[in-house]
Amino acid sequence: MSASQSSPRIQRNQEPPRFYFAHRNYLKFLLVDFKNRCGYSCQHMNRLGGLGGLEVDHFNPQLKQPQRNRYENLILSSRHCNGKKGAKWESPERQKIGFRFIDPTKETDYGVHIFEDPNTNELWGATPTGVYQIRHLDLNADHLVRERKRRSELAKLKLKPGIVTSKKSDPEVKKGIDSFNRELEEMIPILPQKTRPLRPWEH
């Protein structure tokens, strides 16, 4: 299966009204389909300071209206990713050789084009398209790498209710465990991981 034929990571299941003209009107539908996460970095709304940390990105900013504001062209995005992407859009010739953005509702990004290095928690591109996406969305920004690193550390410590037998402390311990696990679940999920191969000059 080629990268372009792979299954998308995000499924669009909502059917918003077609009469909406302002793209912000689609936000409540995008929140459901994208599960409150940025479609590019996978950051959760709660890690972005709430709803205000999310924006609606026009995936292809060069489309004319009304196609530009159609639901199929809208991606839920963090302010960081949307700001970095801006109005960038490559020519058809450059897109053919891989210099393009990945729509996570139409093809797989992580696990095909992009992997997370388990040693550094930095993302690296396995294809020119993956490299392009990481670079132009700044997916290795300090705050994103820190969150992936912290998530990996916490995932190793993930606790389960029932490990403490003291009846007196059980309610408090369970509450703490639930809070810990809830925070972990809201972090960037563990992405497909693979150690970045050495570049020719690193051998």
C-alpha positions in Angstrom: 0.0 0.0 0.0 1.4 3.4 -1.0 1.5 6.4 1.3 -1.2 8.1 -0.7 -3.5 5.1 -0.4 -3.1 4.5 3.3 -5.9 4.9 5.8 -6.4 8.3 7.3 -5.8 8.8 11.0 -8.9 11.0 11.5 -12.3 10.0 10.3 -14.9 12.7 9.4 -18.2 11.4 10.8 -20.1 14.7 11.2 -22.4 16.1 8.6 -22.6 19.8 9.4 -25.2 22.0 7.6 -24.0 23.1 4.1 -25.4 26.6 4.5 -22.6 27.7 6.9 -20.5 30.4 5.3 -18.2 31.3 8.2 -15.6 28.5 8.9 -15.8 29.2 12.6 -19.4 27.9 12.6 -17.9 24.4 11.9 -15.9 24.4 15.1 -18.3 22.3 17.2 -18.3 19.6 14.5 -14.5 19.6 14.2 -14.1 19.2 17.9 -16.1 15.9 17.7 -14.3 14.5 14.7 -10.9 15.5 15.9 -11.6 14.5 19.5 -10.6 17.9 20.8 -7.0 17.6 19.4 -5.0 19.5 16.9 -5.1 17.6 13.6 -1.4 18.1 13.1 0.4 17.9 16.4 -2.2 15.8 18.3 -2.1 18.2 21.2 -5.3 18.1 23.3 -7.4 21.2 23.8 -6.9 21.0 27.6 -3.1 21.2 27.0 -3.5 24.3 24.9 -5.3 26.3 27.6 -8.8 25.4 26.5 -10.8 26.2 23.4 -9.0 29.4 22.8 -5.9 27.5 21.9 -7.6 25.9 18.9 -8.2 27.4 15.5 -9.8 26.3 12.3 -7.2 25.9 9.5 -8.1 26.0 5.8 -6.1 23.0 4.6 -5.9 24.3 1.0 -5.9 28.1 1.4 -5.9 28.6 -2.3 -9.4 27.2 -3.0 -12.0 29.6 -4.0 -15.3 30.1 -2.2 -17.4 28.3 -1.4 -15.0 25.3 -1.6 -12.5 27.0 0.7 -14.9 27.0 3.6 -16.3 23.5 3.0 -16.1 21.2 6.0 -13.8 18.8 4.0 -11.2 21.6 3.7 -11.2 22.5 7.4 -8.7 21.1 10.0 -8.9 21.6 13.7 -5.5 23.1 14.5 -3.5 24.5 17.5 -2.7 28.1 17.2 0.9 27.2 16.9 0.5 24.8 13.9 -2.0 27.1 12.2 0.3 30.1 12.6 3.3 28.2 11.2 1.3 26.8 8.3 -0.3 30.1 7.4 -1.1 30.4 3.7 1.8 28.2 2.5 0.8 26.0 -0.4 3.2 24.6 -3.0 2.8 24.5 -6.7 1.5 21.2 -8.3 5.0 20.5 -9.6 6.6 20.7 -6.1 3.8 18.7 -4.5 4.4 15.9 -7.0 7.9 15.5 -5.6 6.7 15.4 -2.0 6.8 19.1 -0.9 3.3 19.3 0.5 1.2 19.1 3.6 -0.6 16.0 4.8 -4.3 16.0 5.4 -4.8 13.6 8.3 -8.4 13.0 7.2 -7.4 11.7 3.8 -4.1 9.8 4.4 -1.9 8.5 7.2 0.7 10.9 8.5 2.2 9.2 11.6 3.6 5.8 10.9 4.0 6.4 7.1 5.5 9.8 6.6 6.4 10.7 10.2 7.8 8.7 13.1 8.8 9.6 16.7 12.3 8.8 17.8 11.9 6.9 21.1 15.3 8.1 22.3 14.8 11.8 21.8 11.0 12.1 21.3 11.7 14.3 18.3 9.8 13.6 15.1 11.6 12.8 11.9 10.4 12.4 8.3 10.6 9.1 6.6 9.6 10.7 3.3 10.1 14.2 1.8 6.5 14.9 2.6 7.1 14.0 6.3 10.2 16.2 6.4 8.1 19.1 4.8 5.3 18.7 7.3 7.6 18.6 10.4 9.6 21.6 9.2 6.7 23.9 8.1 4.4 23.1 11.0 7.3 23.3 13.5 6.3 19.9 15.0 9.6 19.7 16.9 9.0 23.0 18.7 10.4 22.8 22.2 7.0 22.7 23.9 5.9 19.7 21.7 9.1 17.7 22.3 8.8 18.4 26.0 5.2 17.1 26.1 6.1 14.0 24.1 9.1 13.3 26.4 7.0 13.9 29.6 4.3 11.6 28.2 6.8 8.8 27.6 8.1 9.2 31.2 4.6 9.1 32.7 3.5 6.2 30.5 6.2 4.1 32.1 4.7 4.9 35.5 1.1 4.5 34.6 -0.8 3.3 37.6 -3.9 1.1 38.0 -6.6 1.3 40.7 -6.4 -1.6 43.2 -2.6 -1.6 43.8 -3.1 -0.2 47.3 -4.8 -2.5 49.9 -5.2 0.0 52.7 -9.0 0.6 52.9 -8.4 3.9 54.7 -6.3 5.4 51.8 -8.1 3.7 48.9 -10.4 6.6 48.0 -7.6 9.2 48.0 -5.2 6.9 46.2 -7.8 6.0 43.5 -8.6 9.7 43.1 -5.0 10.5 42.6 -4.5 7.6 40.2 -7.6 8.7 38.2 -6.2 12.2 38.0 -2.8 11.0 36.9 -4.2 8.7 34.2 -6.6 11.5 32.9 -3.7 13.9 32.5 -1.7 11.2 30.7 -4.6 10.5 28.3 -4.8 14.2 27.4 -1.2 14.4 26.5 0.0 13.8 22.9 -0.6 10.1 22.4 2.3 7.7 21.8 3.0 8.0 18.1 4.4 5.3 15.9 8.0 5.1 17.0 11.2 4.2 15.1 14.7 5.3 15.8 15.9 7.9 13.3 18.5 6.4 10.9 21.9 8.1 10.9 22.4 10.6 8.2 25.4 9.9 5.9 27.6 12.5 7.6 26.8 11.0 11.1 28.3 7.5 10.4 
